[in-house]
Amino acid sequence: MAEISENAPARLPDRDSVEAVLAALPAGSNEASLAEALMQAFPGFAFSAASVHDQYWRDTRSVLAASGKRIAEYRPWMEAELARDNGDIAKVWRRLQDTDFQISEWQGNSVYAFAPTGSGAADYLQISLGRETEWCAGPIVNPSHRPWGEEELLDPSWIAHDDMSDDKVLGGPHYRLLGSAATSIVHVRSLLARCARLERDKREARRPEIEQRVWVGSDGTRTPFLDLQPDWFDQVPREVRFFQDWQESSARESRVYEHWALDIKDYEHRGQREIGFITRPLKLPAEKLGAGELSVHVLMDKTEAIDRELGLRFGWFFLMTHGNRVDPEVGEVIAKGLRDARVLLPDHDAEVLLRWADQRYGF
């Protein structure tokens, strides 16, 4: 597999500058306007943008007067109202029922902006954004049902999101950077290098343990673990494999970001840093494909149909690693068909699929 270097990271647009671009965009700007504004602000980057239909609701809410004037942030305001009545939930509820206060809430969809920095599969920038609209979500308390706990007041579950309509919109849609400073604006090749280095360091830290590990067979035979898995220290994370497989397959004729966004994570868990991403398809085929009782030849026909629908050669393989529309068993059946010489793929695609079948990964 090709080595991924961290020696030549792209010059990234900084967070403050991107936020200034977003603040200057008129409400309701579409993805084309977003991309154009980014290109104007950062000469040399050919930005494009795409959305993912993953409607979400922020937990940031405001208290509004009947006039629409913003009074306060909802949760601390409600905590103060509870304190005012010594934590008497019923009393707070009855008192606020008689007011005309309203709650506003933010609804959004994920949007990603991309810009190439080179010709390799991982040579591009990704900016993670939300396109968000604020709306008047309802009365300050549930008018017909008394809350029985503080959280019912502090997290207003009575809001009916299906009731959102144009006449209730207060502002937006506006774009907002999502994620932390480490994940919102990312040079993907540099991200992969960090993933690979972190995985390598974790495995090296376990070297004394792994070198002593043995498998004991049913007959009592003891076999060193590294005799069974001699490449254990050389294994790379799934994130790196995804891009290596793209670069080495027919998919390399297209850019990754034309078909996929990356939901990037960078956090600590039990004292260890974790870096990675979940792939998010920008387009999905209309139907799911499972192996079932289908022959390998029928599966080949169906995977070719998926590629045509996606406009991406070998696209079915990457959907399979995602698991949303193509079951991994499809890859297993086709890999067996290749080994049995019952079907053919281009040599580079066959190599990628067989490598996956020997050591599966997925998101």
C-alpha distance (Angstrom), angle and dihedral (degrees) to the residues before:
residue distance angle dihedral
M1 . . .
A2 3.78 . .
E3 3.79 117.6 .
I4 3.79 115.3 -116.1
S5 3.79 111.8 -141.2
E6 3.78 128.6 -153.1
N7 3.79 93.7 -164.5
A8 3.79 99.1 99.1
P9 3.80 110.9 40.0
A10 3.78 117.5 173.7
R11 3.80 120.8 -108.9
L12 3.77 102.7 -101.4
P13 3.77 126.9 -144.7
D14 3.80 104.5 -113.7
R15 3.79 123.3 -116.4
D16 3.81 96.2 -115.5
S17 3.81 92.0 52.2
V18 3.80 92.5 48.9
E19 3.80 91.0 48.8
A20 3.81 89.0 51.9
V21 3.81 89.7 53.7
L22 3.80 91.1 50.0
A23 3.80 92.7 47.7
A24 3.81 90.6 54.1
L25 3.81 94.7 52.3
P26 3.81 114.8 101.9
A27 3.79 116.9 -114.6
G28 3.78 111.7 -88.3
S29 3.82 95.8 27.3
N30 3.79 112.0 161.4
E31 3.79 129.1 -136.7
A32 3.80 93.8 -91.3
S33 3.82 90.4 55.2
L34 3.80 90.2 47.4
A35 3.81 92.0 52.4
E36 3.81 92.0 46.6
A37 3.81 92.1 50.3
L38 3.81 91.2 50.7
M39 3.80 91.5 49.8
Q40 3.79 90.6 50.4
A41 3.80 91.1 50.6
F42 3.81 96.1 43.2
P43 3.82 110.5 37.1
G44 3.78 114.1 -155.9
F45 3.80 95.5 35.6
A46 3.81 115.9 102.6
F47 3.79 99.0 -152.6
S48 3.78 126.9 -165.1
A49 3.79 127.4 176.4
A50 3.79 137.1 -152.6
S51 3.79 136.2 178.0
V52 3.78 132.4 -134.4
H53 3.79 116.8 -146.0
D54 3.79 97.7 -127.5
Q55 3.80 104.8 127.6
Y56 3.80 111.5 -155.0
W57 3.80 136.2 178.2
R58 3.78 122.5 -138.7
D59 3.79 119.9 -135.8
T60 3.81 89.0 -135.2
R61 3.80 107.5 108.3
S62 3.79 135.9 167.0
V63 3.79 135.9 -150.1
L64 3.80 112.8 -124.0
A65 3.78 132.2 -164.2
A66 3.80 118.6 -132.3
S67 3.81 87.6 -97.5
G68 3.80 89.8 59.4
K69 3.80 92.8 -108.4
R70 3.79 112.3 148.1
I71 3.81 110.1 -118.7
A72 3.80 105.6 176.4
E73 3.78 147.0 -39.0
Y74 3.79 106.4 -69.1
R75 3.82 106.0 -127.3
P76 3.84 100.4 47.7
W77 3.81 89.0 41.8
M78 3.80 91.3 53.6
E79 3.82 91.3 45.5
A80 3.82 88.0 55.2
E81 3.82 90.4 49.5
L82 3.80 89.8 52.8
A83 3.80 91.0 49.4
R84 3.80 89.6 49.7
D85 3.81 89.4 60.5
N86 3.82 94.2 39.3
G87 3.80 92.4 -107.8
D88 3.81 94.1 -56.1
I89 3.81 99.5 151.3
A90 3.80 95.5 -172.4
K91 3.80 91.9 51.0
V92 3.80 92.4 49.6
W93 3.79 90.9 48.4
R94 3.82 94.0 50.2
R95 3.80 92.5 45.9
L96 3.80 94.7 49.2
Q97 3.80 92.0 45.6
D98 3.79 87.0 70.5
T99 3.81 93.8 55.7
D100 3.78 130.3 82.0
F101 3.80 94.6 -135.1
Q102 3.80 116.2 138.9
I103 3.81 136.2 -161.6
S104 3.78 124.3 -125.6
E105 3.79 122.6 -157.7
W106 3.81 138.1 -177.1
Q107 3.81 123.8 -121.8
G108 3.79 120.9 -170.8
N109 3.79 149.9 169.6
S110 3.79 127.3 -145.2
V111 3.79 116.8 -105.1
Y112 3.79 126.7 -176.5
A113 3.79 129.4 -159.3
F114 3.80 119.7 -157.9
A115 3.79 136.4 -170.9
P116 3.82 127.1 180.0
T117 3.81 118.9 -124.4
G118 3.80 98.0 -180.0
S119 3.78 143.5 -14.1
G120 3.81 99.9 -84.5
A121 3.78 123.5 101.1
A122 3.82 92.0 -108.6
D123 3.80 97.1 38.9
Y124 3.78 101.0 110.4
L125 3.77 145.2 85.7
Q126 3.77 124.4 -115.5
I127 3.80 124.9 -161.4
S128 3.82 115.8 -167.1
L129 3.79 115.7 -146.6
G130 3.75 143.7 165.6
R131 3.81 123.6 -139.4
E132 3.79 101.6 -148.8
T133 3.79 138.4 -174.3
E134 3.80 126.6 -164.1
W135 3.79 116.4 -143.2
C136 3.79 139.8 174.8
A137 3.79 100.0 -103.1
G138 3.79 102.8 -175.5
P139 3.80 147.3 -74.5
I140 3.78 120.8 -27.0
V141 3.82 91.9 -106.5
N142 3.77 134.7 20.4
P143 3.81 102.2 -85.9
S144 3.80 95.7 -153.3
H145 3.79 106.7 32.6
R146 3.78 126.9 55.4
P147 3.83 113.8 -136.2
W148 3.81 115.0 -122.6
G149 3.79 98.6 -162.5
E150 3.79 138.7 35.2
E151 3.80 93.0 -111.4
E152 3.79 90.2 60.0
L153 3.79 87.0 61.4
L154 3.79 97.4 38.3
D155 3.82 94.5 46.1
P156 3.82 104.9 37.8
S157 3.79 102.7 -148.6
W158 3.81 92.9 171.2
I159 3.80 91.0 78.6
A160 3.81 108.7 113.7
H161 3.80 106.2 -144.4
D162 3.79 91.0 -167.5
D163 3.81 87.8 67.2
M164 3.80 92.9 70.0
S165 3.80 109.9 122.6
D166 3.80 138.0 161.7
D167 3.81 93.4 -98.9
K168 3.82 90.1 59.1
V169 3.81 95.7 51.6
L170 3.81 113.4 116.9
G171 3.78 100.2 179.5
G172 3.77 146.1 -14.0
P173 2.86 154.3 -21.1
H174 3.81 87.3 -131.0
Y175 3.80 128.8 168.9
R176 3.81 120.2 -120.1
L177 3.80 131.8 -179.7
L178 3.80 111.7 -110.4
G179 3.77 127.8 -152.4
S180 3.77 132.1 18.0
A181 3.78 128.8 -49.7
A182 3.82 87.2 -93.4
T183 3.81 95.8 54.0
S184 3.81 109.4 27.9
I185 3.83 97.2 71.4
V186 3.78 112.7 27.3
H187 3.78 139.1 170.0
V188 3.79 99.2 -144.9
R189 3.81 98.2 -149.8
S190 3.81 90.0 53.4
L191 3.81 89.6 47.4
L192 3.81 90.9 54.1
A193 3.79 91.1 49.4
R194 3.81 89.6 53.8
C195 3.81 90.7 48.2
A196 3.81 91.3 50.6
R197 3.80 93.9 46.2
L198 3.80 92.7 48.5
E199 3.81 91.8 49.9
R200 3.80 91.1 47.5
D201 3.81 91.9 50.1
K202 3.81 92.0 49.0
R203 3.79 92.0 51.7
E204 3.79 93.1 45.6
A205 3.80 89.7 52.0
R206 3.80 87.4 59.7
R207 3.81 95.6 48.1
P208 3.85 96.8 108.5
E209 3.81 90.3 50.4
I210 3.82 95.1 44.0
E211 3.80 94.0 47.0
Q212 3.81 89.2 55.4
R213 3.80 96.1 44.6
V214 3.81 118.1 108.8
W215 3.78 135.4 -178.9
V216 3.78 115.9 -132.3
G217 3.79 114.7 -149.6
S218 3.79 126.0 -145.8
D219 3.81 88.1 -99.9
G220 3.80 91.9 52.5
T221 3.80 94.9 -102.9
R222 3.81 111.3 151.6
T223 3.81 116.9 -145.0
P224 3.81 123.2 -178.1
F225 3.79 110.7 -115.5
L226 3.81 91.6 -128.9
D227 3.81 90.6 56.7
L228 3.79 87.0 60.9
Q229 3.81 95.6 41.0
P230 3.81 106.8 23.5
D231 3.82 92.9 165.4
W232 3.81 95.1 53.7
F233 3.82 93.2 114.9
D234 3.81 91.4 48.7
Q235 3.79 97.9 53.5
V236 3.79 115.7 119.5
P237 3.82 129.6 -149.9
R238 3.78 121.7 -92.7
E239 3.80 91.3 -109.3
V240 3.79 90.9 62.4
R241 3.79 92.6 43.8
F242 3.81 91.8 53.3
F243 3.80 91.5 58.7
Q244 3.80 94.2 40.2
D245 3.80 89.9 52.3
W246 3.79 90.0 49.1
Q247 3.80 92.1 50.1
E248 3.81 92.4 48.2
S249 3.82 98.2 44.3
S250 3.80 137.0 66.4
A251 3.81 87.9 -91.1
R252 3.82 88.8 77.1
E253 3.81 88.4 83.6
S254 3.83 85.9 75.2
R255 3.79 131.4 49.8
V256 3.80 116.8 -106.2
Y257 3.80 92.6 -130.7
E258 3.79 91.8 57.7
H259 3.80 87.2 68.8
W260 3.80 108.7 17.9
A261 3.79 140.7 42.9
L262 3.79 123.5 -162.0
D263 3.80 122.7 -128.9
I264 3.81 95.3 -152.1
K265 3.80 124.2 -155.9
D266 3.81 128.6 -169.3
Y267 3.80 114.8 170.0
E268 3.80 145.8 122.5
H269 3.80 122.7 -99.3
R270 3.79 121.3 -176.8
G271 3.76 90.7 -17.4
Q272 3.80 95.0 -49.9
R273 3.77 127.6 106.9
E274 3.79 115.8 -121.2
I275 3.81 122.4 -162.6
G276 3.77 124.7 178.1
F277 3.76 146.6 100.1
I278 3.77 144.5 -125.8
T279 3.79 115.2 -128.4
R280 3.80 114.5 -122.9
P281 3.81 117.5 -162.2
L282 3.79 115.6 -135.7
K283 3.80 89.9 -155.3
L284 3.79 130.7 26.8
P285 3.81 129.3 -164.3
A286 3.77 115.1 -109.3
E287 3.80 94.8 -115.8
K288 3.78 135.8 41.4
L289 3.78 120.0 -119.9
G290 3.79 122.4 -144.8
A291 3.77 127.9 170.8
G292 3.80 96.3 -125.2
E293 3.80 110.5 146.5
L294 3.80 93.8 -34.3
S295 3.79 119.1 131.5
V296 3.78 119.8 -117.7
H297 3.82 89.6 -110.3
V298 3.80 92.5 55.2
L299 3.80 89.6 47.3
M300 3.79 90.3 52.1
D301 3.81 89.8 53.0
K302 3.79 90.9 49.4
T303 3.80 94.7 47.9
E304 3.80 89.6 50.8
A305 3.81 88.8 51.9
I306 3.81 89.6 52.0
D307 3.81 90.3 51.6
R308 3.80 90.3 52.6
E309 3.80 91.3 48.5
L310 3.81 91.4 50.3
G311 3.79 94.8 41.1
L312 3.81 88.1 -129.9
R313 3.79 128.9 113.9
F314 3.82 112.0 -129.0
G315 3.79 87.0 5.2
W316 3.80 92.3 138.1
F317 3.81 89.6 66.5
F318 3.80 93.3 59.3
L319 3.80 91.5 45.1
M320 3.80 85.6 53.6
T321 3.81 91.7 55.9
H322 3.80 86.6 52.0
G323 3.81 91.3 47.6
N324 3.79 97.4 -151.3
R325 3.80 100.9 111.4
V326 3.82 106.1 4.4
D327 3.81 120.4 52.7
P328 3.82 117.7 -135.5
E329 3.81 88.8 -123.9
V330 3.81 87.4 70.5
G331 3.79 89.0 62.9
E332 3.79 91.6 46.6
V333 3.81 92.3 53.2
I334 3.81 93.3 47.5
A335 3.81 91.7 45.9
K336 3.80 89.5 53.9
G337 3.80 89.2 47.9
L338 3.81 89.1 54.5
R339 3.79 92.4 49.9
D340 3.80 90.5 48.1
A341 3.83 90.5 48.3
R342 3.81 91.0 -122.2
V343 3.81 95.4 123.8
L344 3.78 137.3 21.1
L345 3.78 135.8 -138.3
P346 3.80 128.5 176.8
D347 3.80 106.7 -78.4
H348 3.81 95.0 -110.6
D349 3.82 92.4 49.3
A350 3.80 91.4 46.7
E351 3.81 90.2 51.8
V352 3.81 91.9 51.4
L353 3.81 93.4 47.3
L354 3.81 94.5 46.7
R355 3.79 90.8 48.1
W356 3.80 88.8 52.2
A357 3.82 91.5 48.4
D358 3.81 90.0 53.0
Q359 3.80 92.0 49.7
R360 3.78 112.5 15.4
Y361 3.78 124.6 -155.0
G362 3.75 133.3 174.6
F363 3.77 145.6 164.7
